[in-house]
Amino acid sequence: MKILIIGAGNMGLTYAKGFLRSHIVNKEGIMILEKSVDKEESLRDLGFENIYFTPGEYIKNADLVILAVKPQNTQELFESIKEYIGSDQVVLSIMAGVKMSTISECLGVNKIIRAMPNLASQIGQSMTVFTSTDDVTRIELVMVQNLINTTGKSIYTGEENMLDAATAISGSGPAYVLFFMDALYEAAKDMGFAPSEAGLLVTQTFKGTIDLYNRSNHSAKEWIQKVASKGGTTEAALNSFESCGLQENIKEGAISALKRAIELSEVK
Ligand SMILES: NC(=O)c1ccc[n+]([C@@H]2O[C@H](COP(=O)([O-])OP(=O)(O)OC[C@H]3O[C@@H](n4cnc5c(N)ncnc54)[C@H](OP(=O)(O)O)[C@@H]3O)[C@@H](O)[C@H]2O)c1
């Protein structure tokens, strides 16, 4: 299998490294098309050999073409690669907000897979939601899901608009978690902990809680009931969260992200 990754930035490189690590594809099977010539040395240092800086006939050799440029660069990219893309090639786009109908119109292809990964793909812990057009065969879909899974976990959806919802939950989600971590970190410092101690208190509390949660069958609500004893400290904090409507605020935040994701996909 030959894979062409277009855009060797954060995401494109994360995918390329994930594929190599997994041994699903070897370095001869990966081609990279990048805009910045000054990235050549670092790409070669990472072990990539087939590096290109302008589109050309080699694009026709790719079974899978991965689009990983910023959404604002898509039109320019489409124009430059259109003549080399054929209808038998599978196109996987990880570009936020670019609909499959746009890709189909601009590139004249029908086998399209669209995925929304998140930041943690950089350490193989992404949560990715992906969808596809009807023209993608089951075998092609499984092949691409195996590749996506080299960067973490994935869920397939048959409805493209669920990618906007995924953007609002798992795409933007790492920032929500970090926001909550930062609030606790500031509280810990206010209570007298040194910054390094505050950081450790927060990170270990998050890590320990996630590990505990993953090793049990209890829901988050059940765990909260277990730890919040009547009249205790945890209950005092939870009551305070409730009285200022924190849970509703978090839901509203996620809905704002969903609305923005829909708006952004409408303008492309
Ligand atoms: N980063 C994330 O956590 C994340 C999460 C979900 C989805 N995404 C999506 O992933 C895509 C890539 O994001 P990113 O953070 O990886 O961006 P990035 O770091 O800016 O990488 C994009 C790369 O593509 C290159 N490029 C631009 N136009 C090109 C062209 N016509 N041909 C070849 N290469 C070209 C850029 O070069 P120059 O720098 O020279 O322009 C840059 O190296 C975006 O569409 C984004 O929506 C990212």
The ligand as an SDF file (V2000), in Angstrom:
LIG
                    3D

 48 52  0  0  0  0  0  0  0  0999 V2000
   -3.5700   20.1320   15.3860 N   0  0  0  0  0  0  0  0  0  0  0  0
   -4.6150   19.4700   15.8710 C   0  0  0  0  0  0  0  0  0  0  0  0
   -4.6820   19.1140   17.0560 O   0  0  0  0  0  0  0  0  0  0  0  0
   -5.7580   19.1000   14.9500 C   0  0  0  0  0  0  0  0  0  0  0  0
   -6.8480   18.3740   15.4550 C   0  0  0  0  0  0  0  0  0  0  0  0
   -7.8710   18.0040   14.5660 C   0  0  0  0  0  0  0  0  0  0  0  0
   -7.7880   18.3520   13.2120 C   0  0  0  0  0  0  0  0  0  0  0  0
   -6.7240   19.0630   12.7760 N   0  0  0  0  0  0  0  0  0  0  0  0
   -6.6660   19.4210   11.3570 C   0  0  0  0  0  0  0  0  0  0  0  0
   -5.4600   18.9560   10.7950 O   0  0  0  0  0  0  0  0  0  0  0  0
   -5.0730   19.8240    9.7300 C   0  0  0  0  0  0  0  0  0  0  0  0
   -3.6090   20.1630    9.8880 C   0  0  0  0  0  0  0  0  0  0  0  0
   -3.4350   20.8670   11.1160 O   0  0  0  0  0  0  0  0  0  0  0  0
   -1.9920   21.0490   11.7380 P   0  0  0  0  0  0  0  0  0  0  0  0
   -2.1590   21.5260   13.1130 O   0  0  0  0  0  0  0  0  0  0  0  0
   -1.1870   19.8130   11.4630 O   0  0  0  0  0  0  0  0  0  0  0  0
   -1.4480   22.2480   10.7900 O   0  0  0  0  0  0  0  0  0  0  0  0
    0.0580   22.6470   10.4880 P   0  0  0  0  0  0  0  0  0  0  0  0
    0.9400   22.2200   11.6100 O   0  0  0  0  0  0  0  0  0  0  0  0
    0.0370   24.0730   10.0720 O   0  0  0  0  0  0  0  0  0  0  0  0
    0.4250   21.7230    9.2350 O   0  0  0  0  0  0  0  0  0  0  0  0
    0.0100   21.9620    7.9310 C   0  0  0  0  0  0  0  0  0  0  0  0
    1.2020   21.7790    7.0250 C   0  0  0  0  0  0  0  0  0  0  0  0
    0.7420   21.7700    5.6920 O   0  0  0  0  0  0  0  0  0  0  0  0
    1.6370   22.5550    4.9210 C   0  0  0  0  0  0  0  0  0  0  0  0
    0.9350   23.0040    3.7250 N   0  0  0  0  0  0  0  0  0  0  0  0
    0.1130   24.0800    3.5610 C   0  0  0  0  0  0  0  0  0  0  0  0
   -0.3430   24.1390    2.2950 N   0  0  0  0  0  0  0  0  0  0  0  0
    0.2070   23.0790    1.6470 C   0  0  0  0  0  0  0  0  0  0  0  0
    0.1220   22.5890    0.3190 C   0  0  0  0  0  0  0  0  0  0  0  0
   -0.6070   23.2240   -0.6150 N   0  0  0  0  0  0  0  0  0  0  0  0
    0.8060   21.4820   -0.0040 N   0  0  0  0  0  0  0  0  0  0  0  0
    1.5490   20.8340    0.9090 C   0  0  0  0  0  0  0  0  0  0  0  0
    1.6840   21.2470    2.2030 N   0  0  0  0  0  0  0  0  0  0  0  0
    1.0160   22.3550    2.5530 C   0  0  0  0  0  0  0  0  0  0  0  0
    2.0220   23.6670    5.8510 C   0  0  0  0  0  0  0  0  0  0  0  0
    3.1770   24.3340    5.3910 O   0  0  0  0  0  0  0  0  0  0  0  0
    3.3590   25.9070    5.7930 P   0  0  0  0  0  0  0  0  0  0  0  0
    3.5550   25.9120    7.2820 O   0  0  0  0  0  0  0  0  0  0  0  0
    4.5320   26.3360    5.0140 O   0  0  0  0  0  0  0  0  0  0  0  0
    2.0710   26.5990    5.3990 O   0  0  0  0  0  0  0  0  0  0  0  0
    2.2420   22.8950    7.1410 C   0  0  0  0  0  0  0  0  0  0  0  0
    3.5220   22.3440    7.2050 O   0  0  0  0  0  0  0  0  0  0  0  0
   -5.9670   21.0690    9.8050 C   0  0  0  0  0  0  0  0  0  0  0  0
   -6.8580   21.0630    8.7380 O   0  0  0  0  0  0  0  0  0  0  0  0
   -6.6860   20.9300   11.1230 C   0  0  0  0  0  0  0  0  0  0  0  0
   -8.0170   21.3940   11.0190 O   0  0  0  0  0  0  0  0  0  0  0  0
   -5.7040   19.4440   13.5900 C   0  0  0  0  0  0  0  0  0  0  0  0
  1  2  1  0
  2  3  2  0
  2  4  1  0
  4  5  1  0
  4 48  2  0
  5  6  2  0
  6  7  1  0
  7  8  2  0
  8  9  1  0
  8 48  1  0
  9 10  1  0
  9 46  1  0
 10 11  1  0
 11 12  1  0
 11 44  1  0
 12 13  1  0
 13 14  1  0
 14 15  2  0
 14 16  1  0
 14 17  1  0
 17 18  1  0
 18 19  2  0
 18 20  1  0
 18 21  1  0
 21 22  1  0
 22 23  1  0
 23 24  1  0
 23 42  1  0
 24 25  1  0
 25 26  1  0
 25 36  1  0
 26 27  1  0
 26 35  1  0
 27 28  2  0
 28 29  1  0
 29 30  1  0
 29 35  2  0
 30 31  1  0
 30 32  2  0
 32 33  1  0
 33 34  2  0
 34 35  1  0
 36 37  1  0
 36 42  1  0
 37 38  1  0
 38 39  2  0
 38 40  1  0
 38 41  1  0
 42 43  1  0
 44 45  1  0
 44 46  1  0
 46 47  1  0
M  CHG  2   8   1  16  -1
M  END
$$$$
